[in-house]
Amino acid sequence: MKDVKDKLRQNRLLTLTGTGGAGKSRLSLQAGADLIDDFANGVWFVELAAVSDPEFLTAAIINALGIKEEPKKTPEETLTDHLKDKEILIIPITASI
């Protein structure tokens, strides 16, 4: 747990890999809960298990964060504009817990 939290504080991207049932999702959830005070704009868990087409990834993140889509912007621009000044940890969960 300490290693995961240290890496999350130092890196913009961290991927946990392992066999199914090894506890990756639970480890991610606990690390996020422990680090909530380190991110001014919070820790967000984004459920991606149902997203089978990469085209819908941005929409899934926008919905999870409760961002309103802007009519004259692409979803990617909306998400980028929203996140650009934020201190936020987004934890994608791709399997049921």
Rosetta constraint file for C-alpha pairs under 8 A:
AtomPair CA 1 CA 5 HARMONIC 6.25 0.50
AtomPair CA 1 CA 27 HARMONIC 7.22 0.50
AtomPair CA 1 CA 31 HARMONIC 6.80 0.50
AtomPair CA 2 CA 6 HARMONIC 6.07 0.50
AtomPair CA 3 CA 7 HARMONIC 6.15 0.50
AtomPair CA 4 CA 8 HARMONIC 6.18 0.50
AtomPair CA 4 CA 31 HARMONIC 7.12 0.50
AtomPair CA 5 CA 9 HARMONIC 6.30 0.50
AtomPair CA 5 CA 31 HARMONIC 6.06 0.50
AtomPair CA 5 CA 35 HARMONIC 7.25 0.50
AtomPair CA 6 CA 10 HARMONIC 6.46 0.50
AtomPair CA 7 CA 11 HARMONIC 5.87 0.50
AtomPair CA 7 CA 14 HARMONIC 7.18 0.50
AtomPair CA 8 CA 12 HARMONIC 7.08 0.50
AtomPair CA 8 CA 13 HARMONIC 7.39 0.50
AtomPair CA 8 CA 14 HARMONIC 6.56 0.50
AtomPair CA 16 CA 24 HARMONIC 6.32 0.50
AtomPair CA 17 CA 24 HARMONIC 7.07 0.50
AtomPair CA 18 CA 22 HARMONIC 6.36 0.50
AtomPair CA 18 CA 24 HARMONIC 7.16 0.50
AtomPair CA 23 CA 27 HARMONIC 6.00 0.50
AtomPair CA 24 CA 28 HARMONIC 6.13 0.50
AtomPair CA 25 CA 29 HARMONIC 6.14 0.50
AtomPair CA 25 CA 93 HARMONIC 6.36 0.50
AtomPair CA 25 CA 95 HARMONIC 7.27 0.50
AtomPair CA 25 CA 97 HARMONIC 6.60 0.50
AtomPair CA 26 CA 30 HARMONIC 6.15 0.50
AtomPair CA 26 CA 97 HARMONIC 7.06 0.50
AtomPair CA 27 CA 31 HARMONIC 6.05 0.50
AtomPair CA 28 CA 32 HARMONIC 6.06 0.50
AtomPair CA 28 CA 91 HARMONIC 7.06 0.50
AtomPair CA 29 CA 33 HARMONIC 6.19 0.50
AtomPair CA 29 CA 45 HARMONIC 7.78 0.50
AtomPair CA 29 CA 91 HARMONIC 7.80 0.50
AtomPair CA 30 CA 34 HARMONIC 6.13 0.50
AtomPair CA 31 CA 35 HARMONIC 6.14 0.50
AtomPair CA 32 CA 36 HARMONIC 6.07 0.50
AtomPair CA 32 CA 43 HARMONIC 6.18 0.50
AtomPair CA 32 CA 89 HARMONIC 7.61 0.50
AtomPair CA 32 CA 91 HARMONIC 7.48 0.50
AtomPair CA 33 CA 43 HARMONIC 7.54 0.50
AtomPair CA 35 CA 39 HARMONIC 7.17 0.50
AtomPair CA 35 CA 43 HARMONIC 7.75 0.50
AtomPair CA 36 CA 42 HARMONIC 5.78 0.50
AtomPair CA 36 CA 43 HARMONIC 5.61 0.50
AtomPair CA 37 CA 42 HARMONIC 7.40 0.50
AtomPair CA 39 CA 43 HARMONIC 6.81 0.50
AtomPair CA 39 CA 87 HARMONIC 5.21 0.50
AtomPair CA 39 CA 88 HARMONIC 5.31 0.50
AtomPair CA 39 CA 89 HARMONIC 6.63 0.50
AtomPair CA 40 CA 86 HARMONIC 7.52 0.50
AtomPair CA 40 CA 87 HARMONIC 5.35 0.50
AtomPair CA 40 CA 88 HARMONIC 6.69 0.50
AtomPair CA 41 CA 86 HARMONIC 6.13 0.50
AtomPair CA 41 CA 87 HARMONIC 5.35 0.50
AtomPair CA 41 CA 88 HARMONIC 5.07 0.50
AtomPair CA 42 CA 87 HARMONIC 7.39 0.50
AtomPair CA 42 CA 88 HARMONIC 5.35 0.50
AtomPair CA 42 CA 89 HARMONIC 6.53 0.50
AtomPair CA 43 CA 88 HARMONIC 5.92 0.50
AtomPair CA 43 CA 89 HARMONIC 4.68 0.50
AtomPair CA 43 CA 90 HARMONIC 5.94 0.50
AtomPair CA 43 CA 91 HARMONIC 7.47 0.50
AtomPair CA 44 CA 64 HARMONIC 7.83 0.50
AtomPair CA 44 CA 65 HARMONIC 7.12 0.50
AtomPair CA 44 CA 88 HARMONIC 7.62 0.50
AtomPair CA 44 CA 89 HARMONIC 6.18 0.50
AtomPair CA 44 CA 90 HARMONIC 4.86 0.50
AtomPair CA 44 CA 91 HARMONIC 6.09 0.50
AtomPair CA 45 CA 64 HARMONIC 7.63 0.50
AtomPair CA 45 CA 90 HARMONIC 5.95 0.50
AtomPair CA 45 CA 91 HARMONIC 4.79 0.50
AtomPair CA 45 CA 92 HARMONIC 5.85 0.50
AtomPair CA 45 CA 93 HARMONIC 6.80 0.50
AtomPair CA 46 CA 60 HARMONIC 7.48 0.50
AtomPair CA 46 CA 61 HARMONIC 6.28 0.50
AtomPair CA 46 CA 64 HARMONIC 5.77 0.50
AtomPair CA 46 CA 65 HARMONIC 7.99 0.50
AtomPair CA 46 CA 90 HARMONIC 6.96 0.50
AtomPair CA 46 CA 91 HARMONIC 6.03 0.50
AtomPair CA 46 CA 92 HARMONIC 4.66 0.50
AtomPair CA 46 CA 93 HARMONIC 5.92 0.50
AtomPair CA 47 CA 60 HARMONIC 7.82 0.50
AtomPair CA 47 CA 64 HARMONIC 7.76 0.50
AtomPair CA 47 CA 92 HARMONIC 5.95 0.50
AtomPair CA 47 CA 93 HARMONIC 4.90 0.50
AtomPair CA 47 CA 94 HARMONIC 6.23 0.50
AtomPair CA 48 CA 57 HARMONIC 7.65 0.50
AtomPair CA 48 CA 60 HARMONIC 7.16 0.50
AtomPair CA 48 CA 92 HARMONIC 6.29 0.50
AtomPair CA 48 CA 93 HARMONIC 5.71 0.50
AtomPair CA 48 CA 94 HARMONIC 4.86 0.50
AtomPair CA 48 CA 95 HARMONIC 7.69 0.50
AtomPair CA 49 CA 93 HARMONIC 6.79 0.50
AtomPair CA 49 CA 94 HARMONIC 4.19 0.50
AtomPair CA 49 CA 95 HARMONIC 5.34 0.50
AtomPair CA 49 CA 96 HARMONIC 7.25 0.50
AtomPair CA 50 CA 94 HARMONIC 7.93 0.50
AtomPair CA 51 CA 56 HARMONIC 6.55 0.50
AtomPair CA 51 CA 57 HARMONIC 6.63 0.50
AtomPair CA 51 CA 60 HARMONIC 7.62 0.50
AtomPair CA 52 CA 56 HARMONIC 7.96 0.50
AtomPair CA 53 CA 57 HARMONIC 7.30 0.50
AtomPair CA 56 CA 60 HARMONIC 6.24 0.50
AtomPair CA 57 CA 61 HARMONIC 6.42 0.50
AtomPair CA 58 CA 62 HARMONIC 6.14 0.50
AtomPair CA 58 CA 75 HARMONIC 6.48 0.50
AtomPair CA 58 CA 76 HARMONIC 6.33 0.50
AtomPair CA 58 CA 79 HARMONIC 7.42 0.50
AtomPair CA 59 CA 63 HARMONIC 6.04 0.50
AtomPair CA 59 CA 75 HARMONIC 6.69 0.50
AtomPair CA 60 CA 64 HARMONIC 6.13 0.50
AtomPair CA 61 CA 65 HARMONIC 6.14 0.50
AtomPair CA 62 CA 66 HARMONIC 6.07 0.50
AtomPair CA 62 CA 67 HARMONIC 5.26 0.50
AtomPair CA 62 CA 68 HARMONIC 7.56 0.50
AtomPair CA 62 CA 69 HARMONIC 7.72 0.50
AtomPair CA 62 CA 75 HARMONIC 7.81 0.50
AtomPair CA 62 CA 79 HARMONIC 6.44 0.50
AtomPair CA 63 CA 67 HARMONIC 6.32 0.50
AtomPair CA 67 CA 79 HARMONIC 7.70 0.50
AtomPair CA 67 CA 82 HARMONIC 7.75 0.50
AtomPair CA 69 CA 73 HARMONIC 7.72 0.50
AtomPair CA 69 CA 75 HARMONIC 6.52 0.50
AtomPair CA 69 CA 78 HARMONIC 6.16 0.50
AtomPair CA 70 CA 74 HARMONIC 7.62 0.50
AtomPair CA 70 CA 75 HARMONIC 7.74 0.50
AtomPair CA 70 CA 78 HARMONIC 6.27 0.50
AtomPair CA 73 CA 77 HARMONIC 5.76 0.50
AtomPair CA 73 CA 78 HARMONIC 6.04 0.50
AtomPair CA 74 CA 78 HARMONIC 6.23 0.50
AtomPair CA 75 CA 79 HARMONIC 6.13 0.50
AtomPair CA 76 CA 80 HARMONIC 6.04 0.50
AtomPair CA 77 CA 81 HARMONIC 5.94 0.50
AtomPair CA 78 CA 82 HARMONIC 6.17 0.50
AtomPair CA 79 CA 83 HARMONIC 6.16 0.50
AtomPair CA 80 CA 84 HARMONIC 5.78 0.50
AtomPair CA 82 CA 86 HARMONIC 7.63 0.50
AtomPair CA 83 CA 88 HARMONIC 7.84 0.50
